[in-house]
């Protein structure tokens, strides 16, 4: 479905929100947003969103209410597990609601996309929470736990976020040289 949708539209156009759980299962986020579908969609529409892409990763749970609520409100909806077109989709989104994986955070911020990170509390340690909290403290993103996602979405002013700096390849090379004893 998603590949056909992308082919028909060239890229994802309009105001699009991507919800991504990454490569793991994050059923708490999917279930929560689906249970609160009406409120979630209203918050997205207030931000001008007219397309919702929902990436569920390895989960077998798909949103059930969201597709119906979206259709009733003329918001395009697509749910998918994985796609080779992910970077193309990400680069054309207007808003990203993501799990707190380091790769997803850095990739989204490097594309200068407004980002709301939702921490998966079921993971073994709290490195996701630590990363999300540190990045939010620097002003690059908003973050929360699953129960607060709609509250944060309601109050977040994504225009106030700072632009994530481009990586400094020379600084990294200098660091490696120093650590490996080449200097």
C-alpha positions as a Python dict, from the first residue, in 0.01 Angstrom:
ca = {
    (1, 'X'): (0, 0, 0),
    (2, 'X'): (262, 252, 106),
    (3, 'X'): (479, 205, -204),
    (4, 'X'): (176, 262, -427),
    (5, 'X'): (85, 570, -226),
    (6, 'X'): (436, 710, -263),
    (7, 'X'): (447, 629, -636),
    (8, 'X'): (111, 801, -691),
    (9, 'X'): (222, 1113, -507),
    (10, 'X'): (591, 1114, -600),
    (11, 'X'): (677, 1192, -240),
    (12, 'X'): (457, 1243, 59),
    (13, 'X'): (299, 1585, 5),
    (14, 'X'): (85, 1814, 219),
    (15, 'X'): (121, 1836, 593),
    (16, 'X'): (216, 1490, 708),
    (17, 'X'): (272, 1346, 1054),
    (18, 'X'): (480, 1033, 1087),
    (19, 'X'): (444, 819, 1397),
    (20, 'X'): (734, 575, 1413),
    (21, 'X'): (814, 304, 1665),
    (22, 'X'): (1135, 199, 1493),
    (23, 'X'): (1238, -162, 1455),
    (24, 'X'): (1110, -284, 1791),
    (25, 'X'): (764, -327, 1937),
    (26, 'X'): (616, -20, 2101),
    (27, 'X'): (259, -133, 2136),
    (28, 'X'): (187, 103, 2425),
    (29, 'X'): (224, 403, 2193),
    (30, 'X'): (16, 249, 1914),
    (31, 'X'): (-258, 140, 2156),
    (32, 'X'): (-267, 477, 2335),
    (33, 'X'): (-289, 689, 2020),
    (34, 'X'): (-552, 456, 1874),
    (35, 'X'): (-762, 461, 2192),
    (36, 'X'): (-750, 843, 2186),
    (37, 'X'): (-794, 865, 1807),
    (38, 'X'): (-1042, 1153, 1809),
    (39, 'X'): (-830, 1372, 2038),
    (40, 'X'): (-509, 1278, 1856),
    (41, 'X'): (-653, 1364, 1516),
    (42, 'X'): (-793, 1698, 1640),
    (43, 'X'): (-448, 1792, 1771),
    (44, 'X'): (-293, 1702, 1435),
    (45, 'X'): (-556, 1892, 1239),
    (46, 'X'): (-501, 2202, 1455),
    (47, 'X'): (-145, 2189, 1324),
    (48, 'X'): (-261, 2160, 963),
    (49, 'X'): (-184, 1788, 930),
    (50, 'X'): (-384, 1618, 655),
    (51, 'X'): (-190, 1291, 629),
    (52, 'X'): (-94, 1043, 898),
    (53, 'X'): (165, 772, 844),
    (54, 'X'): (193, 514, 1120),
    (55, 'X'): (498, 285, 1129),
    (56, 'X'): (444, -10, 1365),
    (57, 'X'): (773, -199, 1332),
    (58, 'X'): (760, -560, 1451),
    (59, 'X'): (429, -514, 1630),
    (60, 'X'): (129, -718, 1533),
    (61, 'X'): (-100, -450, 1674),
    (62, 'X'): (-225, -200, 1419),
    (63, 'X'): (-443, 102, 1487),
    (64, 'X'): (-811, 13, 1449),
    (65, 'X'): (-993, 339, 1530),
    (66, 'X'): (-746, 578, 1365),
    (67, 'X'): (-810, 466, 1005),
    (68, 'X'): (-1185, 514, 1052),
    (69, 'X'): (-1153, 850, 1231),
    (70, 'X'): (-908, 971, 967),
    (71, 'X'): (-1140, 869, 684),
    (72, 'X'): (-1434, 1045, 849),
    (73, 'X'): (-1224, 1362, 874),
    (74, 'X'): (-1071, 1342, 526),
    (75, 'X'): (-722, 1278, 659),
    (76, 'X'): (-520, 1024, 463),
    (77, 'X'): (-400, 735, 675),
    (78, 'X'): (-145, 462, 604),
    (79, 'X'): (-5, 201, 839),
    (80, 'X'): (309, 2, 761),
    (81, 'X'): (570, -214, 933),
    (82, 'X'): (885, -123, 740),
    (83, 'X'): (970, 38, 408),
    (84, 'X'): (1280, 104, 198),
    (85, 'X'): (1132, 449, 136),
    (86, 'X'): (1163, 551, 503),
    (87, 'X'): (1419, 830, 449),
    (88, 'X'): (1211, 975, 167),
    (89, 'X'): (903, 968, 391),
    (90, 'X'): (1089, 1118, 686),
    (91, 'X'): (1233, 1400, 477),
    (92, 'X'): (889, 1503, 354),
    (93, 'X'): (710, 1503, 692),
    (94, 'X'): (592, 1812, 876),
    (95, 'X'): (592, 1651, 1220),
    (96, 'X'): (746, 1335, 1363),
    (97, 'X'): (632, 1149, 1672),
    (98, 'X'): (900, 892, 1740),
    (99, 'X'): (1028, 636, 1984),
    (100, 'X'): (1343, 748, 2163),
    (101, 'X'): (1604, 552, 1968),
    (102, 'X'): (1926, 745, 1912),
    (103, 'X'): (1926, 676, 1536),
    (104, 'X'): (1569, 795, 1489),
    (105, 'X'): (1631, 1108, 1693),
    (106, 'X'): (1951, 1207, 1512),
    (107, 'X'): (1810, 1126, 1169),
    (108, 'X'): (1494, 1329, 1229),
    (109, 'X'): (1682, 1625, 1376),
    (110, 'X'): (1942, 1623, 1097),
    (111, 'X'): (1650, 1673, 855),
    (112, 'X'): (1531, 1969, 1067),
    (113, 'X'): (1194, 1807, 1141),
    (114, 'X'): (984, 1901, 1446),
    (115, 'X'): (1013, 1607, 1682),
    (116, 'X'): (815, 1472, 1974),
    (117, 'X'): (995, 1175, 2129),
    (118, 'X'): (799, 919, 2328),
    (119, 'X'): (1004, 699, 2561),
    (120, 'X'): (933, 326, 2563),
    (121, 'X'): (923, 248, 2935),
    (122, 'X'): (925, -129, 2877),
    (123, 'X'): (1287, -136, 2764),
    (124, 'X'): (1553, -271, 2997),
    (125, 'X'): (1728, 52, 3094),
    (126, 'X'): (1646, 420, 3079),
    (127, 'X'): (1902, 529, 2819),
    (128, 'X'): (1616, 644, 2596),
    (129, 'X'): (1478, 864, 2869),
    (130, 'X'): (1822, 1006, 2943),
    (131, 'X'): (1883, 1085, 2576),
    (132, 'X'): (1538, 1237, 2522),
    (133, 'X'): (1566, 1447, 2837),
    (134, 'X'): (1914, 1574, 2744),
    (135, 'X'): (1809, 1664, 2389),
    (136, 'X'): (1496, 1840, 2516),
    (137, 'X'): (1701, 2032, 2773),
    (138, 'X'): (1913, 2161, 2485),
    (139, 'X'): (1595, 2271, 2306),
    (140, 'X'): (1606, 2031, 2009),
    (141, 'X'): (1288, 1832, 2074),
    (142, 'X'): (996, 1765, 2305),
    (143, 'X'): (969, 1438, 2494),
    (144, 'X'): (733, 1247, 2720),
    (145, 'X'): (614, 908, 2835),
    (146, 'X'): (318, 746, 2657),
    (147, 'X'): (40, 872, 2889),
    (148, 'X'): (143, 1236, 2832),
    (149, 'X'): (187, 1231, 2453),
    (150, 'X'): (-138, 1412, 2375),
    (151, 'X'): (-81, 1670, 2649),
    (152, 'X'): (264, 1750, 2512),
    (153, 'X'): (135, 1754, 2155),
    (154, 'X'): (-135, 1999, 2265),
    (155, 'X'): (105, 2243, 2433),
    (156, 'X'): (425, 2204, 2228),
    (157, 'X'): (542, 2502, 2027),
    (158, 'X'): (762, 2336, 1768),
    (159, 'X'): (867, 2675, 1627),
    (160, 'X'): (1066, 2734, 1948),
    (161, 'X'): (1292, 2433, 1895),
    (162, 'X'): (1655, 2499, 1812),
    (163, 'X'): (1808, 2369, 1492),
    (164, 'X'): (2023, 2065, 1552),
    (165, 'X'): (2384, 2141, 1451),
    (166, 'X'): (2545, 1956, 1164),
    (167, 'X'): (2804, 1699, 1272),
    (168, 'X'): (3159, 1826, 1275),
    (169, 'X'): (3357, 1555, 1094),
    (170, 'X'): (3689, 1722, 1175),
    (171, 'X'): (3612, 1730, 1548),
    (172, 'X'): (3527, 1360, 1538),
    (173, 'X'): (3847, 1278, 1345),
    (174, 'X'): (4050, 1485, 1592),
    (175, 'X'): (3886, 1301, 1881),
    (176, 'X'): (3969, 963, 1725),
    (177, 'X'): (4327, 1068, 1656),
    (178, 'X'): (4365, 1175, 2018),
    (179, 'X'): (4204, 860, 2160),
    (180, 'X'): (4403, 627, 1935),
    (181, 'X'): (4730, 800, 2013),
    (182, 'X'): (4800, 942, 1667),
    (183, 'X'): (4865, 1283, 1820),
}
